[in-house]
Amino acid sequence: MLWLKAFHLITMVAWFAGLFYLPRLFVYHALSEDQTSNERFKIMERKLYRGIMTPAAVLTVILGFWMLYDYAWAAYGSMLWLHLKLALLGITVIYHFYCGKIVKQFAQDFNQRSHVFYRFFNEVPVLFLIIIVLLAVLKPA
């Protein structure tokens, strides 16, 4: 159980590191004006999203549901904190896929948002992480 939890946390940290950094790349990409910078950001965004974030997200979800199945399934109905955490996980996955949509838009030179939008967008996963960690650690009734 502890090994499973450790790897779940490791993959979650990698996933959220990407969720923090990718929108920051969007900020800089939206500000870039030369072709060299645009191409560099396209490569960075694609590699981060496909090579790090998505595999980490998949492993985080798989390991989390494995723990749920092995250790908490019988008590799941009485764990409101876990219901909330899983709902927030679902929203985080949607955010992740929305980031992928933005990566594709930038790759096609079709960005329609300003750097200001991405600065606010960049703060969303911070809120997700704070709430998820508080729910997992405090397990409020």
C-alpha positions as CSV (number, residue, x, y, z in Angstrom):
1,M,0.0,0.0,0.0
2,L,2.8,2.5,0.9
3,W,4.6,1.8,-2.4
4,L,1.4,2.4,-4.3
5,K,0.7,5.6,-2.4
6,A,4.3,6.8,-3.0
7,F,4.2,6.2,-6.7
8,H,0.7,7.8,-6.8
9,L,2.2,10.9,-5.2
10,I,5.3,10.9,-7.4
11,T,3.2,10.9,-10.6
12,M,0.8,13.4,-9.2
13,V,3.7,15.8,-8.5
14,A,5.0,15.3,-12.1
15,W,1.5,15.9,-13.5
16,F,0.9,19.1,-11.5
17,A,4.4,20.4,-12.3
18,G,3.3,20.2,-15.9
19,L,-0.1,21.8,-15.1
20,F,1.8,24.7,-13.5
21,Y,4.4,25.1,-16.2
22,L,2.4,24.6,-19.4
23,P,0.1,27.6,-18.9
24,R,3.1,29.7,-18.1
25,L,4.5,28.7,-21.5
26,F,1.2,29.8,-23.0
27,V,1.8,33.2,-21.4
28,Y,5.2,33.6,-23.0
29,H,4.0,32.0,-26.3
30,A,1.2,34.6,-26.5
31,L,3.7,37.3,-26.0
32,S,6.2,36.1,-28.6
33,E,6.4,37.9,-31.8
34,D,9.1,36.2,-33.8
35,Q,8.9,32.9,-35.7
36,T,11.9,31.3,-33.9
37,S,10.3,31.8,-30.5
38,N,6.9,30.6,-31.7
39,E,8.5,27.4,-33.0
40,R,10.5,26.9,-29.8
41,F,7.4,27.3,-27.7
42,K,5.5,24.8,-29.9
43,I,8.1,22.2,-29.3
44,M,8.3,22.8,-25.6
45,E,4.5,22.7,-25.2
46,R,4.1,19.6,-27.2
47,K,6.9,17.7,-25.4
48,L,5.7,18.8,-22.0
49,Y,2.1,17.8,-22.7
50,R,2.6,14.6,-24.5
51,G,5.9,13.4,-23.0
52,I,5.5,14.3,-19.3
53,M,2.0,15.6,-18.3
54,T,-0.2,13.0,-20.1
55,P,1.8,9.9,-19.0
56,A,1.9,11.3,-15.4
57,A,-1.8,12.1,-15.5
58,V,-2.7,8.6,-16.7
59,L,-0.4,6.9,-14.1
60,T,-1.8,9.2,-11.3
61,V,-5.4,8.3,-12.2
62,I,-4.6,4.5,-12.5
63,L,-2.7,4.4,-9.3
64,G,-5.4,6.4,-7.5
65,F,-8.2,4.2,-8.6
66,W,-6.1,1.1,-7.8
67,M,-5.7,2.4,-4.2
68,L,-9.5,3.2,-4.1
69,Y,-10.3,-0.3,-5.3
70,D,-7.9,-2.1,-3.0
71,Y,-8.3,-0.1,0.2
72,A,-11.3,2.2,0.3
73,W,-14.0,0.7,-1.9
74,A,-16.0,-0.8,1.0
75,A,-16.1,2.5,2.8
76,Y,-16.4,4.7,-0.3
77,G,-20.0,5.6,0.3
78,S,-19.3,7.2,3.7
79,M,-16.3,9.2,2.6
80,L,-17.6,12.6,1.5
81,W,-14.0,14.0,1.3
82,L,-13.2,11.3,-1.3
83,H,-16.3,12.1,-3.4
84,L,-15.2,15.7,-3.4
85,K,-11.6,14.8,-4.3
86,L,-12.7,12.6,-7.1
87,A,-15.0,15.3,-8.5
88,L,-12.1,17.7,-8.4
89,L,-9.9,15.1,-10.1
90,G,-12.5,15.0,-12.9
91,I,-12.3,18.8,-13.2
92,T,-8.5,18.6,-13.2
93,V,-8.6,16.0,-16.0
94,I,-10.9,18.4,-18.0
95,Y,-8.4,21.2,-17.4
96,H,-5.6,18.9,-18.6
97,F,-7.5,18.1,-21.9
98,Y,-8.3,21.8,-22.3
99,C,-4.6,22.5,-22.1
100,G,-4.1,19.9,-24.8
101,K,-6.6,21.8,-27.0
102,I,-4.6,25.0,-26.4
103,V,-1.4,23.3,-27.3
104,K,-3.0,22.3,-30.7
105,Q,-4.3,25.8,-31.3
106,F,-0.8,27.3,-30.7
107,A,0.7,24.5,-33.0
108,Q,-1.6,25.7,-35.7
109,D,-0.9,29.4,-35.0
110,F,-4.5,29.9,-34.0
111,N,-4.2,31.3,-30.6
112,Q,-7.1,33.7,-29.8
113,R,-6.3,34.6,-26.2
114,S,-4.0,37.2,-24.7
115,H,-1.2,36.6,-22.3
116,V,-3.5,38.1,-19.5
117,F,-6.0,35.3,-20.0
118,Y,-3.2,32.7,-19.6
119,R,-1.9,34.4,-16.5
120,F,-5.2,33.8,-14.8
121,F,-5.6,30.4,-16.4
122,N,-2.2,29.5,-14.9
123,E,-3.5,29.9,-11.4
124,V,-6.3,27.4,-11.7
125,P,-4.3,24.2,-11.0
126,V,-2.8,25.8,-7.8
127,L,-6.3,26.0,-6.4
128,F,-7.0,22.4,-7.5
129,L,-3.8,21.2,-5.8
130,I,-4.5,23.0,-2.5
131,I,-8.0,21.6,-2.2
132,I,-7.0,18.1,-3.3
133,V,-4.2,17.9,-0.8
134,L,-6.3,19.4,2.0
135,L,-9.1,16.8,1.3
136,A,-6.6,13.9,1.2
137,V,-4.8,14.9,4.4
138,L,-7.6,16.2,6.6
139,K,-10.3,13.9,5.3
140,P,-13.1,16.1,6.6
141,A,-16.4,14.4,7.4
